[in-house]
Amino acid sequence: MRIVWEQSIYFGNAPVFCSICGHRTYPIRSGTNQLLLAVIYDRQGKMRGEACMDCVASGAEVIKARLEERIESIQEKLDELKALAHETMELPSLEDEFEMHRREVG
C-alpha cells in the first residue's frame, strides 16, 4: 500500500470516508490553496480509497492494526446480515399499511 497526497477530485470541501478507519474526513488546504486528499494505492497502482490525516500520521503499524479492527467489525456485520437473510420474512399486510396511513392522516 502506498499513500500519496493529491489534489482532491471532488467538488469543494466534500467529505470522504477513510478506507482505513472508516471515519469521515475532509480534504486539507495546501499553502497554494489547493484541496488535498491522502489517496491510497495498492501494489498494482490501483486507487483503493482515501485516508484521514490521523491514519496517515499514525504510521504503518497503527494503520495495519486499524485495518484489522475494521475487517473484524465488517465481518461481524456481514455475519449478522447473512443470519438475517436466512430468517423467514414477515412483512406487514396491505391492510396493516393502510391502517397505519389512516392513523397518520387522521
MIDO-372541 format. One record per residue (C-alpha): residue number from 1; x negated, y negated, z. Coordinates in pm, 1 decimal, decimal comma. Example, Ala and Ser with C-alpha at 12.3 -4.5 7.8 and 13.67 -1.06 7.14 Angstrom:
BEGIN
<pt><pos>1</pos><xx>-1230,0</xx><yy>450,0</yy><zz>780,0</zz></pt>
<pt><pos>2</pos><xx>-1367,0</xx><yy>106,0</yy><zz>714,0</zz></pt>
END
This chain:
BEGIN
<pt><pos>1</pos><xx>0,0</xx><yy>0,0</yy><zz>0,0</zz></pt>
<pt><pos>2</pos><xx>-116,4</xx><yy>-349,9</yy><zz>-82,3</zz></pt>
<pt><pos>3</pos><xx>44,7</xx><yy>-672,1</yy><zz>40,4</zz></pt>
<pt><pos>4</pos><xx>-5,5</xx><yy>-990,1</yy><zz>-163,4</zz></pt>
<pt><pos>5</pos><xx>122,7</xx><yy>-1344,3</yy><zz>-105,7</zz></pt>
<pt><pos>6</pos><xx>304,1</xx><yy>-1450,0</yy><zz>-422,1</zz></pt>
<pt><pos>7</pos><xx>533,5</xx><yy>-1727,6</yy><zz>-533,8</zz></pt>
<pt><pos>8</pos><xx>894,4</xx><yy>-1642,0</yy><zz>-448,2</zz></pt>
<pt><pos>9</pos><xx>1100,6</xx><yy>-1530,3</yy><zz>-745,8</zz></pt>
<pt><pos>10</pos><xx>1424,2</xx><yy>-1614,1</yy><zz>-562,7</zz></pt>
<pt><pos>11</pos><xx>1607,2</xx><yy>-1944,5</yy><zz>-587,5</zz></pt>
<pt><pos>12</pos><xx>1548,9</xx><yy>-2175,3</yy><zz>-291,0</zz></pt>
<pt><pos>13</pos><xx>1472,7</xx><yy>-2060,3</yy><zz>58,7</zz></pt>
<pt><pos>14</pos><xx>1676,7</xx><yy>-1740,5</yy><zz>25,6</zz></pt>
<pt><pos>15</pos><xx>1620,6</xx><yy>-1480,2</yy><zz>298,3</zz></pt>
<pt><pos>16</pos><xx>1497,5</xx><yy>-1130,7</yy><zz>217,6</zz></pt>
<pt><pos>17</pos><xx>1467,4</xx><yy>-821,9</yy><zz>433,6</zz></pt>
<pt><pos>18</pos><xx>1127,6</xx><yy>-692,8</yy><zz>536,1</zz></pt>
<pt><pos>19</pos><xx>1075,0</xx><yy>-347,9</yy><zz>386,0</zz></pt>
<pt><pos>20</pos><xx>856,1</xx><yy>-255,4</yy><zz>683,7</zz></pt>
<pt><pos>21</pos><xx>1061,3</xx><yy>-352,8</yy><zz>990,1</zz></pt>
<pt><pos>22</pos><xx>1395,8</xx><yy>-431,5</yy><zz>826,6</zz></pt>
<pt><pos>23</pos><xx>1429,9</xx><yy>-778,6</yy><zz>978,6</zz></pt>
<pt><pos>24</pos><xx>1539,0</xx><yy>-1080,1</yy><zz>778,1</zz></pt>
<pt><pos>25</pos><xx>1258,6</xx><yy>-1312,2</yy><zz>672,3</zz></pt>
<pt><pos>26</pos><xx>1223,2</xx><yy>-1631,6</yy><zz>472,4</zz></pt>
<pt><pos>27</pos><xx>958,0</xx><yy>-1748,0</yy><zz>227,8</zz></pt>
<pt><pos>28</pos><xx>688,0</xx><yy>-1972,0</yy><zz>368,9</zz></pt>
<pt><pos>29</pos><xx>599,1</xx><yy>-2306,4</yy><zz>215,4</zz></pt>
<pt><pos>30</pos><xx>238,5</xx><yy>-2336,4</yy><zz>97,9</zz></pt>
<pt><pos>31</pos><xx>25,8</xx><yy>-2650,2</yy><zz>110,2</zz></pt>
<pt><pos>32</pos><xx>121,1</xx><yy>-2713,7</yy><zz>-253,5</zz></pt>
<pt><pos>33</pos><xx>489,8</xx><yy>-2696,3</yy><zz>-159,9</zz></pt>
<pt><pos>34</pos><xx>547,6</xx><yy>-2354,0</yy><zz>-321,9</zz></pt>
<pt><pos>35</pos><xx>762,8</xx><yy>-2091,7</yy><zz>-152,4</zz></pt>
<pt><pos>36</pos><xx>562,4</xx><yy>-1773,6</yy><zz>-94,0</zz></pt>
<pt><pos>37</pos><xx>660,1</xx><yy>-1420,0</yy><zz>-1,2</zz></pt>
<pt><pos>38</pos><xx>440,9</xx><yy>-1130,0</yy><zz>107,3</zz></pt>
<pt><pos>39</pos><xx>507,8</xx><yy>-873,7</yy><zz>-166,2</zz></pt>
<pt><pos>40</pos><xx>442,5</xx><yy>-502,3</yy><zz>-107,5</zz></pt>
<pt><pos>41</pos><xx>296,1</xx><yy>-287,8</yy><zz>-387,3</zz></pt>
<pt><pos>42</pos><xx>235,0</xx><yy>86,2</yy><zz>-391,2</zz></pt>
<pt><pos>43</pos><xx>-81,1</xx><yy>255,2</yy><zz>-524,0</zz></pt>
<pt><pos>44</pos><xx>52,7</xx><yy>251,5</yy><zz>-878,2</zz></pt>
<pt><pos>45</pos><xx>109,1</xx><yy>-125,0</yy><zz>-860,6</zz></pt>
<pt><pos>46</pos><xx>487,5</xx><yy>-97,4</yy><zz>-841,2</zz></pt>
<pt><pos>47</pos><xx>656,4</xx><yy>-359,4</yy><zz>-626,5</zz></pt>
<pt><pos>48</pos><xx>825,8</xx><yy>-196,6</yy><zz>-326,9</zz></pt>
<pt><pos>49</pos><xx>971,8</xx><yy>-496,9</yy><zz>-144,1</zz></pt>
<pt><pos>50</pos><xx>871,9</xx><yy>-786,2</yy><zz>76,1</zz></pt>
<pt><pos>51</pos><xx>715,7</xx><yy>-808,7</yy><zz>421,1</zz></pt>
<pt><pos>52</pos><xx>772,6</xx><yy>-1057,7</yy><zz>701,8</zz></pt>
<pt><pos>53</pos><xx>490,5</xx><yy>-1270,0</yy><zz>839,5</zz></pt>
<pt><pos>54</pos><xx>499,1</xx><yy>-1079,9</yy><zz>1168,7</zz></pt>
<pt><pos>55</pos><xx>436,9</xx><yy>-745,5</yy><zz>996,2</zz></pt>
<pt><pos>56</pos><xx>165,2</xx><yy>-887,7</yy><zz>770,8</zz></pt>
<pt><pos>57</pos><xx>-12,3</xx><yy>-1038,0</yy><zz>1071,3</zz></pt>
<pt><pos>58</pos><xx>20,3</xx><yy>-722,5</yy><zz>1282,7</zz></pt>
<pt><pos>59</pos><xx>-234,7</xx><yy>-514,5</yy><zz>1091,9</zz></pt>
<pt><pos>60</pos><xx>-240,1</xx><yy>-174,7</yy><zz>925,1</zz></pt>
<pt><pos>61</pos><xx>-191,5</xx><yy>44,8</yy><zz>1234,0</zz></pt>
<pt><pos>62</pos><xx>109,0</xx><yy>-150,8</yy><zz>1359,9</zz></pt>
<pt><pos>63</pos><xx>258,8</xx><yy>-153,5</yy><zz>1008,6</zz></pt>
<pt><pos>64</pos><xx>227,8</xx><yy>226,9</yy><zz>995,2</zz></pt>
<pt><pos>65</pos><xx>392,5</xx><yy>258,5</yy><zz>1338,0</zz></pt>
<pt><pos>66</pos><xx>676,3</xx><yy>25,4</yy><zz>1236,4</zz></pt>
<pt><pos>67</pos><xx>732,1</xx><yy>222,5</yy><zz>918,0</zz></pt>
<pt><pos>68</pos><xx>751,9</xx><yy>546,7</yy><zz>1117,7</zz></pt>
<pt><pos>69</pos><xx>1001,9</xx><yy>388,1</yy><zz>1358,9</zz></pt>
<pt><pos>70</pos><xx>1211,3</xx><yy>263,6</yy><zz>1068,0</zz></pt>
<pt><pos>71</pos><xx>1200,5</xx><yy>604,9</yy><zz>898,8</zz></pt>
<pt><pos>72</pos><xx>1329,3</xx><yy>767,3</yy><zz>1220,9</zz></pt>
<pt><pos>73</pos><xx>1608,2</xx><yy>511,3</yy><zz>1253,1</zz></pt>
<pt><pos>74</pos><xx>1716,8</xx><yy>551,8</yy><zz>891,0</zz></pt>
<pt><pos>75</pos><xx>1701,4</xx><yy>932,9</yy><zz>923,2</zz></pt>
<pt><pos>76</pos><xx>1928,0</xx><yy>920,1</yy><zz>1230,3</zz></pt>
<pt><pos>77</pos><xx>2178,9</xx><yy>702,9</yy><zz>1043,0</zz></pt>
<pt><pos>78</pos><xx>2160,0</xx><yy>934,5</yy><zz>740,8</zz></pt>
<pt><pos>79</pos><xx>2228,8</xx><yy>1237,5</yy><zz>961,8</zz></pt>
<pt><pos>80</pos><xx>2530,6</xx><yy>1057,2</yy><zz>1114,4</zz></pt>
<pt><pos>81</pos><xx>2666,0</xx><yy>974,3</yy><zz>768,4</zz></pt>
<pt><pos>82</pos><xx>2616,4</xx><yy>1333,5</yy><zz>648,0</zz></pt>
<pt><pos>83</pos><xx>2807,4</xx><yy>1463,4</yy><zz>950,9</zz></pt>
<pt><pos>84</pos><xx>3084,6</xx><yy>1210,9</yy><zz>890,3</zz></pt>
<pt><pos>85</pos><xx>3108,9</xx><yy>1310,4</yy><zz>523,2</zz></pt>
<pt><pos>86</pos><xx>3172,4</xx><yy>1672,2</yy><zz>625,1</zz></pt>
<pt><pos>87</pos><xx>3463,7</xx><yy>1585,6</yy><zz>853,8</zz></pt>
<pt><pos>88</pos><xx>3826,2</xx><yy>1606,3</yy><zz>744,9</zz></pt>
<pt><pos>89</pos><xx>3956,7</xx><yy>1269,5</yy><zz>630,0</zz></pt>
<pt><pos>90</pos><xx>4283,0</xx><yy>1141,5</yy><zz>775,4</zz></pt>
<pt><pos>91</pos><xx>4396,5</xx><yy>820,7</yy><zz>610,7</zz></pt>
<pt><pos>92</pos><xx>4692,3</xx><yy>601,2</yy><zz>703,0</zz></pt>
<pt><pos>93</pos><xx>5006,4</xx><yy>681,9</yy><zz>513,2</zz></pt>
<pt><pos>94</pos><xx>5163,6</xx><yy>430,0</yy><zz>279,8</zz></pt>
<pt><pos>95</pos><xx>5437,1</xx><yy>386,8</yy><zz>539,8</zz></pt>
<pt><pos>96</pos><xx>5175,6</xx><yy>310,1</yy><zz>811,1</zz></pt>
<pt><pos>97</pos><xx>5011,4</xx><yy>48,6</yy><zz>590,2</zz></pt>
<pt><pos>98</pos><xx>5346,5</xx><yy>-108,7</yy><zz>504,1</zz></pt>
<pt><pos>99</pos><xx>5435,5</xx><yy>-127,6</yy><zz>875,1</zz></pt>
<pt><pos>100</pos><xx>5102,7</xx><yy>-292,7</yy><zz>957,1</zz></pt>
<pt><pos>101</pos><xx>5153,4</xx><yy>-559,4</yy><zz>688,1</zz></pt>
<pt><pos>102</pos><xx>5509,1</xx><yy>-615,7</yy><zz>800,4</zz></pt>
<pt><pos>103</pos><xx>5387,9</xx><yy>-682,5</yy><zz>1156,8</zz></pt>
<pt><pos>104</pos><xx>5124,2</xx><yy>-929,7</yy><zz>1031,3</zz></pt>
<pt><pos>105</pos><xx>5381,6</xx><yy>-1126,8</yy><zz>830,8</zz></pt>
<pt><pos>106</pos><xx>5649,9</xx><yy>-1116,8</yy><zz>1098,6</zz></pt>
END
